[in-house]
Amino acid sequence: MMQSKPQAGTTTDCDNEINNSSIDTEESNTMISDEEKKDSGSWEKIRHSNEQSAEKPKQETKIVDGNWAVASASYRMNDIAYIFPITPSSTMGEIVDAWASSEDKNGEKKVLNLWNQELKVCEMQSEGGAAGALHGALVSGSLATTYTASQGLLLFIPNLYKIAGELLPTVIHVAARALTGQALSIYGDHSDVMLVRSTGLAMVSSFTVQEAHDMAIVTQIATLTSRVPFLHFMDGFRTSHEINKIDLVSDDILRELMPWDKVEEHRQRALSPLHPSQRGTAQSPDVFMQMAESSNTHYHSVNLIFEQALVDFFRTTGRQYRPFEYHYFGSSDPRIAIVTMGSSVEVFKETLKHIKSEQACVIGVRLFRPWNPSTFCDSLPKSVKRIAALDRTKESGAQGEPLYMDVCASLMSCKRKHVFVAGGRYGLASKDFSPRMAMSVINNLLRNDVVNIQHPFTVGIIDDVTHLSLPLGKEVTPLPESVTECVFWGFGSDGTVGANHEAVKIIGDYRPDISVQAYFEYDAKKSSGWTVSHLRFSNTNSDNLSAPYR
């Protein structure tokens, strides 16, 4: 039964928004019990319960982009947001700021959170300021969030270590973007989020616009229950700016899902002179390591807590997710597997569905940190002998990229050393990843002799320097003929993108029986560069259009 909602701690002052409650600061019992950990079937019980049928409730559908989808969930589940604009996450902050300041003709706030208040939005003067303010709000007992990307996320790093070390529950939403290396790039890949994987934040990836909305909710539930802060990320531009039709989770469902007892525990842990506690100490070598290792129990429990949150979400919405999403469209057992995350999971999924491959499967990584090797190996069929692990980032000088290294280590720990793993890079700085490229990765793994498999490899470019690139074969078109595709070229600031934004929403709203998708490409010069608008319409509404490629 849902507990009564605690009062939000916001006031009219950004620096005094928290309700400082007065009780002792005993550590809450958010851990899974020792008996439950020892129960070897505890994971299986949750997995089997996830298979139970759930009647999908009637939900409001909206045609929105990934940024809007995330903002809608985070606005309603938090007290305060500290923002600083950085492409491509700026839209999330702009949306919540507009909602927080919107009023009706009677002066009443139009958009409210679950506490029937507007979200307090504070725009800071830098990303470092947003990170510090976020940390301060959390230790004061607030439900706080922020939105960032790229170099902005890097400026969060010192505070991320503190937030994770002090076990302060929050969700940081990131539209993943390239980092400035040999040149500035505003476009999307996973370079930024991979750089913060050692800070102690749990990390969750969304593959589509719908998932961005849903995972923003699930991560909020999981962080409150586990006390481990979460970083929820989606592909910058490719998902954050893609327009698609989603089922919006209602306030009533959010209230049912929200762990109100954990919200109250978080508020009661707030710093207060009425129940003083010692934090932020300096520790000597005699105790520092012991205290650092004591957090292990919290991180060990995250996987189980996250999967339980997915089960609860499935039961209330009818949408089913797993920490590792397995897709196979053959009739026997696959020989090869593709392991990746982000929008590329959908590219491989649609490609395999189209070619009806008997030999290949794809595993999409949703919960990237904490990485659970046994759960990964459980999702990998025993018949698989070869794997391609694709990373949307480059770590110069490393033996392999992060996902590749995690896959290799997991196979070693699960005693499946016989499986061959090839690591590859793709899609840096929003380089398009198409079904044709997905087929190149599959064909590389299907070569007769393992020694002939290109490893490491790149795909999507012609590498005439280090010769790592895979050759591209013939075009592959998974979209059915019933899908209408439109392309509009324009110049930045000429109104083409804005007009197509509105057109696809109007058509989708007027014809609720069809699916729509829109994606927009921008030149880095923005106002004086070219733009390309990609619009798709499908006469069937059985599934949303899931084609994250040009």
C-alpha positions as CSV (number, residue, x, y, z in Angstrom):
1,M,0.0,0.0,0.0
2,M,1.3,3.4,-0.9
3,Q,2.3,5.6,2.0
4,S,1.1,9.1,2.4
5,K,3.2,11.6,0.4
6,P,5.8,13.5,2.5
7,Q,5.8,17.3,2.1
8,A,8.3,18.7,-0.4
9,G,11.0,20.8,1.0
10,T,11.0,23.6,-1.5
11,T,10.5,27.3,-0.6
12,T,10.8,30.4,-2.7
13,D,14.6,30.7,-2.1
14,C,16.9,28.5,-4.2
15,D,19.4,28.3,-1.3
16,N,16.8,27.4,1.4
17,E,14.6,24.9,-0.4
18,I,14.9,21.9,1.9
19,N,12.8,20.6,4.8
20,N,15.4,19.9,7.5
21,S,13.7,17.2,9.5
22,S,14.7,16.3,13.1
23,I,15.4,12.7,13.8
24,D,18.7,10.8,14.3
25,T,20.8,10.0,11.2
26,E,20.9,6.3,11.5
27,E,21.8,4.6,8.2
28,S,18.6,3.4,6.6
29,N,18.2,-0.3,6.0
30,T,18.1,-0.3,2.2
31,M,20.2,-3.4,1.8
32,I,19.0,-6.7,0.6
33,S,19.1,-9.1,3.6
34,D,22.0,-11.7,3.9
35,E,19.5,-14.5,3.6
36,E,18.1,-13.1,0.4
37,K,21.6,-12.7,-1.0
38,K,22.4,-16.3,-0.1
39,D,19.2,-17.5,-1.8
40,S,20.6,-18.5,-5.2
41,G,17.1,-18.3,-6.7
42,S,16.4,-14.7,-5.7
43,W,17.5,-13.4,-9.1
44,E,15.5,-16.1,-10.9
45,K,12.4,-15.3,-8.9
46,I,12.4,-11.8,-10.1
47,R,13.1,-12.8,-13.7
48,H,10.2,-15.3,-13.7
49,S,7.9,-12.7,-12.2
50,N,8.9,-10.4,-15.0
51,E,7.5,-12.9,-17.5
52,Q,4.0,-12.7,-16.0
53,S,1.5,-11.0,-18.2
54,A,0.6,-7.5,-17.4
55,E,-2.5,-5.8,-18.8
56,K,-1.3,-2.5,-20.4
57,P,-3.3,0.3,-18.8
58,K,-4.6,3.1,-21.0
59,Q,-2.0,5.8,-21.2
60,E,-1.8,9.2,-22.8
61,T,0.3,9.2,-26.0
62,K,2.4,12.2,-26.9
63,I,4.8,13.0,-29.8
64,V,7.9,14.3,-28.2
65,D,11.7,14.0,-28.4
66,G,14.0,12.3,-25.9
67,N,14.8,15.5,-24.0
68,W,11.1,16.2,-23.4
69,A,10.5,12.5,-22.4
70,V,13.2,12.7,-19.7
71,A,12.2,16.2,-18.5
72,S,8.6,15.1,-18.0
73,A,9.6,12.3,-15.6
74,S,12.3,14.1,-13.7
75,Y,10.1,17.3,-13.2
76,R,7.4,15.3,-11.5
77,M,9.7,13.2,-9.3
78,N,12.0,15.9,-7.9
79,D,12.0,19.1,-5.7
80,I,14.7,21.1,-7.4
81,A,16.9,21.1,-10.5
82,Y,20.2,22.9,-11.0
83,I,20.8,23.6,-14.7
84,F,23.4,25.0,-16.9
85,P,23.0,24.8,-20.7
86,I,25.2,22.6,-22.8
87,T,24.3,21.0,-26.1
88,P,22.6,18.6,-26.5
89,S,21.2,18.4,-23.0
90,S,20.2,22.1,-22.8
91,T,16.6,21.3,-23.9
92,M,15.9,19.4,-20.8
93,G,16.8,22.3,-18.6
94,E,14.9,24.7,-20.8
95,I,11.7,22.6,-20.7
96,V,11.6,22.2,-16.9
97,D,12.4,25.9,-16.5
98,A,9.5,26.8,-18.8
99,W,7.1,24.5,-17.0
100,A,8.2,25.8,-13.6
101,S,7.4,29.4,-14.6
102,S,4.2,28.8,-16.6
103,E,1.0,30.0,-15.0
104,D,-2.7,30.0,-16.0
105,K,-4.9,33.1,-16.2
106,N,-5.5,32.8,-12.4
107,G,-1.8,32.9,-11.6
108,E,-1.8,29.2,-10.6
109,K,1.1,27.0,-11.7
110,K,0.2,24.9,-14.7
111,V,2.7,22.1,-14.2
112,L,3.2,20.5,-10.8
113,N,5.3,17.7,-9.4
114,L,4.0,14.8,-7.3
115,W,3.9,17.1,-4.2
116,N,1.6,19.5,-6.1
117,Q,4.3,22.1,-6.3
118,E,6.3,23.5,-9.1
119,L,9.9,22.2,-9.5
120,K,12.3,24.8,-8.2
121,V,14.7,25.5,-11.1
122,C,18.0,27.3,-10.5
123,E,20.2,28.2,-13.5
124,M,23.8,28.4,-12.3
125,Q,26.8,30.2,-13.8
126,S,28.8,27.1,-14.7
127,E,28.5,23.3,-14.7
128,G,30.8,23.3,-11.7
129,G,28.3,25.5,-9.8
130,A,25.5,23.2,-10.8
131,A,27.4,20.2,-9.5
132,G,28.2,21.9,-6.2
133,A,24.7,23.1,-5.7
134,L,23.4,19.6,-6.5
135,H,25.6,18.1,-3.8
136,G,24.5,20.7,-1.3
137,A,20.8,20.1,-2.0
138,L,21.2,16.4,-1.6
139,V,22.9,16.6,1.8
140,S,20.0,18.9,2.9
141,G,17.4,16.2,2.2
142,S,16.1,17.5,-1.2
143,L,15.2,15.4,-4.2
144,A,17.5,17.1,-6.7
145,T,18.5,16.5,-10.3
146,T,20.5,18.1,-13.1
147,Y,21.0,17.7,-16.9
148,T,24.4,17.9,-18.6
149,A,26.8,16.5,-21.2
150,S,30.3,16.4,-22.6
151,Q,32.8,18.9,-21.0
152,G,30.0,19.9,-18.6
153,L,29.8,16.4,-17.2
154,L,33.6,16.4,-16.8
155,L,33.3,19.4,-14.5
156,F,30.9,17.4,-12.3
157,I,33.5,14.8,-11.6
158,P,34.9,16.1,-8.2
159,N,31.3,16.4,-6.9
160,L,30.3,13.0,-8.3
161,Y,32.9,11.3,-6.2
162,K,31.5,13.1,-3.1
163,I,27.9,12.4,-4.0
164,A,28.6,8.7,-4.6
165,G,30.9,8.4,-1.6
166,E,28.3,9.9,0.7
167,L,25.5,7.6,-0.8
168,L,23.3,10.5,-1.8
169,P,20.4,9.4,-4.0
170,T,20.0,11.4,-7.2
171,V,19.6,10.9,-11.0
172,I,21.8,12.9,-13.3
173,H,20.4,12.9,-16.9
174,V,22.9,13.0,-19.7
175,A,22.5,13.4,-23.4
176,A,25.8,11.7,-24.2
177,R,28.2,13.7,-26.4
178,A,31.7,13.7,-27.8
179,L,34.5,15.3,-25.9
180,T,36.8,17.9,-27.4
181,G,40.0,16.2,-28.5
182,Q,41.7,17.0,-31.7
183,A,38.7,19.3,-32.4
184,L,35.5,20.5,-30.8
185,S,32.5,18.4,-31.6
186,I,28.9,19.1,-30.4
187,Y,27.7,15.7,-31.6
188,G,26.8,12.5,-29.8
189,D,28.8,9.5,-28.6
190,H,29.6,7.9,-25.3
191,S,33.0,9.6,-24.6
192,D,31.7,11.7,-21.7
193,V,29.8,9.0,-19.8
194,M,32.6,6.5,-20.1
195,L,35.0,8.9,-18.5
196,V,32.9,9.1,-15.3
197,R,32.4,5.3,-14.9
198,S,34.9,5.2,-12.0
199,T,33.1,7.8,-9.9
200,G,30.8,5.3,-8.2
201,L,27.6,6.2,-10.0
202,A,25.3,3.5,-11.3
203,M,24.9,3.9,-15.0
204,V,21.8,3.2,-17.1
205,S,21.4,3.4,-20.9
206,S,18.3,4.2,-22.8
207,F,17.9,3.0,-26.4
208,T,14.8,4.9,-27.6
209,V,12.7,7.9,-26.8
210,Q,10.1,5.8,-25.0
211,E,12.9,4.1,-22.9
212,A,14.4,7.5,-22.1
213,H,11.0,8.4,-20.4
214,D,10.7,5.0,-18.7
215,M,14.3,4.8,-17.5
216,A,14.2,8.3,-16.0
217,I,11.4,6.9,-13.8
218,V,13.0,3.5,-13.0
219,T,16.4,5.1,-12.1
220,Q,14.6,7.5,-9.7
221,I,13.0,4.6,-7.9
222,A,16.2,2.6,-7.9
223,T,18.4,5.4,-6.5
224,L,16.0,6.1,-3.6
225,T,15.9,2.4,-2.7
226,S,19.6,1.7,-3.0
227,R,21.0,5.2,-2.0
228,V,23.5,4.8,-4.9
229,P,23.3,7.8,-7.2
230,F,22.5,7.1,-10.9
231,L,23.6,8.5,-14.2
232,H,20.9,8.0,-16.8
233,F,22.1,8.6,-20.4
234,M,20.9,8.4,-23.9
235,D,22.6,9.1,-27.2
236,G,23.0,12.8,-27.8
237,F,21.0,14.1,-30.8
238,R,20.2,10.5,-32.1
239,T,17.9,9.9,-29.1
240,S,17.7,13.2,-27.3
241,H,16.5,15.1,-30.4
242,E,14.6,12.3,-32.2
243,I,10.8,12.8,-32.2
244,N,8.7,9.8,-31.7
245,K,5.3,8.7,-30.2
246,I,5.5,7.6,-26.5
247,D,3.1,6.4,-23.9
248,L,3.3,8.9,-21.0
249,V,3.3,7.5,-17.5
250,S,0.6,9.3,-15.5
251,D,0.9,10.9,-12.1
252,D,-1.2,8.2,-10.6
253,I,1.2,5.5,-11.8
254,L,4.2,7.5,-10.6
255,R,2.6,7.8,-7.1
256,E,2.1,4.1,-7.1
257,L,5.7,3.4,-8.1
258,M,7.4,6.0,-5.9
259,P,9.0,4.5,-2.8
260,W,7.6,7.0,-0.3
261,D,9.2,5.4,2.7
262,K,12.7,5.9,1.1
263,V,11.8,9.5,0.2
264,E,11.1,10.1,3.8
265,E,14.3,8.4,4.9
266,H,16.3,10.6,2.6
267,R,14.7,13.7,4.0
268,Q,15.3,12.5,7.5
269,R,19.0,12.1,6.8
270,A,19.2,15.9,6.0
271,L,21.9,17.9,7.8
272,S,20.3,19.7,10.7
273,P,21.5,21.4,13.9
274,L,18.6,19.6,15.6
275,H,20.4,16.3,15.1
276,P,24.0,17.0,14.2
277,S,26.1,14.5,12.5
278,Q,29.8,14.4,11.3
279,R,30.4,14.3,7.6
280,G,33.1,15.2,5.1
281,T,35.9,14.2,7.5
282,A,39.6,13.7,6.7
283,Q,40.6,10.1,7.2
284,S,44.0,8.6,7.8
285,P,45.5,5.4,6.3
286,D,44.4,3.4,9.4
287,V,40.6,3.7,8.4
288,F,40.2,5.1,4.9
289,M,40.4,1.8,3.1
290,Q,38.0,0.1,5.5
291,M,35.4,2.8,5.1
292,A,35.8,2.8,1.3
293,E,35.2,-1.0,1.2
294,S,32.2,-0.8,3.5
295,S,30.1,0.6,0.6
296,N,30.4,-2.7,-1.2
297,T,27.1,-4.0,0.2
298,H,25.2,-1.0,-1.3
299,Y,26.6,-1.6,-4.8
300,H,26.1,-5.4,-4.5
301,S,22.4,-4.7,-3.9
302,V,21.9,-2.3,-6.9
303,N,21.4,-5.1,-9.5
304,L,18.6,-6.7,-7.6
305,I,17.0,-3.4,-6.7
306,F,17.1,-2.2,-10.3
307,E,15.6,-5.4,-11.6
308,Q,12.8,-5.3,-9.0
309,A,12.1,-1.7,-10.1
310,L,11.8,-3.0,-13.7
311,V,9.4,-5.6,-12.5
312,D,7.2,-3.1,-10.7
313,F,7.3,-0.8,-13.7
314,F,6.2,-3.7,-16.0
315,R,3.3,-4.6,-13.7
316,T,2.0,-1.0,-13.8
317,T,2.7,0.0,-17.4
318,G,3.0,-3.2,-19.3
319,R,6.4,-2.3,-20.7
320,Q,9.1,-4.9,-20.0
321,Y,12.8,-4.2,-19.6
322,R,15.8,-6.1,-18.3
323,P,19.4,-5.2,-17.3
324,F,20.6,-7.0,-20.4
325,E,18.2,-7.0,-23.3
326,Y,18.4,-10.2,-25.4
327,H,17.0,-10.3,-28.9
328,Y,17.1,-13.3,-31.3
329,F,14.8,-13.9,-34.2
330,G,15.9,-17.3,-35.4
331,S,14.4,-20.7,-34.7
332,S,17.5,-22.5,-33.3
333,D,20.5,-21.3,-31.3
334,P,22.7,-18.4,-32.2
335,R,26.4,-18.8,-32.9
336,I,27.5,-15.2,-32.6
337,A,26.4,-12.3,-30.4
338,I,26.6,-8.5,-30.7
339,V,27.0,-6.6,-27.4
340,T,26.3,-2.9,-27.5
341,M,24.2,-0.2,-25.9
342,G,22.4,3.0,-26.9
343,S,20.5,3.5,-30.1
344,S,22.7,0.9,-31.9
345,V,20.8,-1.8,-30.1
346,E,17.7,-0.9,-32.1
347,V,19.7,-0.9,-35.4
348,F,20.9,-4.4,-34.8
349,K,17.6,-5.6,-33.5
350,E,15.7,-4.3,-36.6
351,T,18.4,-5.6,-38.9
352,L,18.3,-9.1,-37.4
353,K,14.6,-9.1,-37.5
354,H,14.7,-8.2,-41.2
355,I,17.2,-10.8,-42.3
356,K,15.7,-13.4,-40.0
357,S,19.2,-14.5,-38.9
358,E,19.5,-18.0,-37.5
359,Q,23.1,-17.3,-36.4
360,A,23.2,-13.9,-34.7
361,C,21.7,-12.4,-31.6
362,V,22.1,-9.0,-30.0
363,I,22.5,-8.1,-26.3
364,G,21.7,-4.5,-25.3
365,V,23.4,-3.3,-22.1
366,R,21.0,-1.3,-20.0
367,L,22.6,-1.4,-16.6
368,F,26.2,-0.7,-17.4
369,R,27.3,0.1,-13.8
370,P,27.4,-1.8,-11.5
371,W,28.3,-4.4,-14.0
372,N,27.1,-7.9,-13.1
373,P,29.1,-10.6,-14.9
374,S,26.8,-13.5,-13.9
375,T,23.7,-11.7,-15.2
376,F,25.5,-10.9,-18.4
377,C,26.6,-14.5,-18.9
378,D,23.1,-15.7,-18.1
379,S,21.8,-13.6,-20.9
380,L,24.4,-15.0,-23.3
381,P,23.3,-18.3,-24.9
382,K,25.6,-21.3,-24.4
383,S,25.7,-21.8,-28.1
384,V,27.5,-18.5,-28.8
385,K,31.2,-18.9,-29.7
386,R,32.0,-15.5,-31.0
387,I,31.1,-12.0,-29.8
388,A,31.5,-8.5,-31.1
389,A,31.5,-5.8,-28.4
390,L,30.8,-2.4,-29.8
391,D,31.8,0.8,-28.1
392,R,30.8,4.3,-29.1
393,T,33.9,5.8,-27.7
394,K,37.7,5.6,-28.2
395,E,40.3,5.2,-25.4
396,S,43.6,5.9,-27.0
397,G,46.4,3.6,-25.8
398,A,44.1,1.2,-24.1
399,Q,44.0,-2.5,-24.8
400,G,40.3,-2.1,-25.6
401,E,37.3,0.1,-25.0
402,P,35.2,-0.2,-21.7
403,L,32.4,-2.5,-22.9
404,Y,34.9,-4.8,-24.7
405,M,36.9,-5.1,-21.5
406,D,33.8,-5.8,-19.3
407,V,32.7,-8.5,-21.7
408,C,36.1,-10.2,-21.7
409,A,36.4,-10.1,-17.9
410,S,32.9,-11.5,-17.5
411,L,33.6,-14.4,-19.7
412,M,36.7,-15.2,-17.7
413,S,34.9,-15.0,-14.4
414,C,32.1,-17.2,-15.7
415,K,34.6,-19.8,-17.0
416,R,33.6,-19.3,-20.7
417,K,37.2,-18.6,-21.9
418,H,36.5,-20.4,-25.2
419,V,34.4,-17.5,-26.5
420,F,36.2,-15.3,-29.0
421,V,35.6,-11.5,-28.5
422,A,36.3,-8.8,-31.1
423,G,36.2,-5.2,-30.0
424,G,35.0,-2.5,-32.3
425,R,34.3,1.3,-32.4
426,Y,31.5,3.0,-34.2
427,G,29.4,6.2,-34.4
428,L,31.9,8.7,-32.9
429,A,30.5,12.3,-33.0
430,S,27.1,11.2,-34.3
431,K,28.6,9.3,-37.3
432,D,25.5,7.5,-38.6
433,F,25.3,3.8,-37.8
434,S,23.1,2.0,-40.3
435,P,21.8,-1.5,-40.9
436,R,24.4,-1.8,-43.7
437,M,27.1,-1.3,-41.0
438,A,25.5,-3.7,-38.7
439,M,25.6,-6.3,-41.4
440,S,29.4,-5.7,-41.8
441,V,29.9,-6.4,-38.1
442,I,27.9,-9.6,-38.4
443,N,29.7,-10.8,-41.5
444,N,33.0,-10.1,-39.8
445,L,32.1,-12.5,-37.0
446,L,30.9,-15.1,-39.5
447,R,34.2,-15.6,-41.3
448,N,35.2,-19.2,-41.5
449,D,38.4,-18.9,-39.5
450,V,38.7,-16.9,-36.2
451,V,42.2,-15.7,-37.3
452,N,40.6,-13.9,-40.2
453,I,38.2,-11.9,-38.0
454,Q,39.2,-8.2,-37.9
455,H,40.0,-7.3,-34.3
456,P,40.0,-4.6,-33.3
457,F,37.9,-3.0,-35.9
458,T,36.1,0.3,-36.8
459,V,32.9,0.5,-38.9
460,G,31.4,3.4,-40.7
461,I,34.6,5.0,-42.1
462,I,37.3,4.0,-44.5
463,D,40.5,3.8,-42.4
464,D,43.3,4.1,-44.9
465,V,45.9,4.9,-42.1
466,T,45.7,2.0,-39.6
467,H,43.4,-0.2,-41.8
468,L,41.0,-1.2,-39.1
469,S,37.8,-0.5,-40.9
470,L,35.4,-3.2,-42.0
471,P,34.3,-3.2,-45.7
472,L,30.6,-2.3,-46.2
473,G,28.4,-4.7,-48.2
474,K,25.2,-4.0,-50.1
475,E,22.5,-1.8,-48.7
476,V,20.1,-3.3,-46.1
477,T,16.6,-1.8,-45.7
478,P,14.7,-3.2,-42.7
479,L,11.8,-0.7,-43.0
480,P,8.7,-2.1,-44.7
481,E,7.3,-0.5,-47.9
482,S,4.4,0.9,-46.0
483,V,6.7,3.4,-44.3
484,T,6.8,6.8,-46.0
485,E,10.1,8.6,-45.8
486,C,10.6,12.3,-46.4
487,V,13.8,14.4,-46.5
488,F,13.9,18.2,-46.3
489,W,17.1,20.2,-46.8
490,G,17.5,23.7,-45.5
491,F,19.8,26.4,-44.0
492,G,20.2,27.0,-40.4
493,S,17.7,29.6,-39.0
494,D,15.5,29.5,-42.2
495,G,12.7,27.8,-40.3
496,T,12.8,24.4,-42.0
497,V,13.6,22.4,-38.9
498,G,11.0,24.2,-36.8
499,A,8.3,23.7,-39.5
500,N,9.1,20.0,-39.7
501,H,9.0,19.7,-35.9
502,E,5.5,21.1,-35.9
503,A,4.4,19.2,-39.0
504,V,5.3,15.7,-37.7
505,K,3.5,16.5,-34.4
506,I,0.4,17.8,-36.1
507,I,0.2,14.8,-38.4
508,G,0.8,12.4,-35.5
509,D,-1.8,14.1,-33.4
510,Y,-4.3,14.3,-36.2
511,R,-3.8,10.6,-37.1
512,P,-3.4,8.7,-33.9
513,D,-3.6,5.5,-35.9
514,I,-0.1,6.0,-37.5
515,S,3.4,6.0,-36.1
516,V,5.8,8.9,-36.7
517,Q,9.5,9.5,-36.4
518,A,11.6,12.6,-37.1
519,Y,15.3,13.3,-36.8
520,F,17.2,16.5,-37.6
521,E,20.8,16.9,-38.7
522,Y,22.6,20.2,-38.1
523,D,25.9,21.6,-39.4
524,A,28.2,22.7,-36.6
525,K,28.0,26.3,-37.8
526,K,24.3,26.2,-36.9
527,S,22.8,29.5,-38.1
528,S,24.7,29.6,-41.3
529,G,25.0,25.8,-41.9
530,W,22.8,23.3,-43.6
531,T,20.1,21.3,-42.0
532,V,18.5,18.0,-43.0
533,S,15.1,16.9,-41.7
534,H,14.3,13.1,-41.8
535,L,10.6,12.3,-41.4
536,R,9.0,8.9,-41.4
537,F,5.3,7.9,-41.2
538,S,3.9,4.4,-40.9
539,N,0.3,3.4,-41.6
540,T,0.5,0.8,-38.8
541,N,0.5,1.8,-35.2
542,S,1.2,-1.7,-33.7
543,D,4.8,-0.6,-32.9
544,N,6.5,2.8,-32.8
545,L,8.9,3.4,-35.6
546,S,12.3,2.3,-34.3
547,A,14.9,3.2,-37.0
548,P,17.6,5.3,-35.4
549,Y,19.5,5.9,-38.7
550,R,19.3,8.0,-41.8
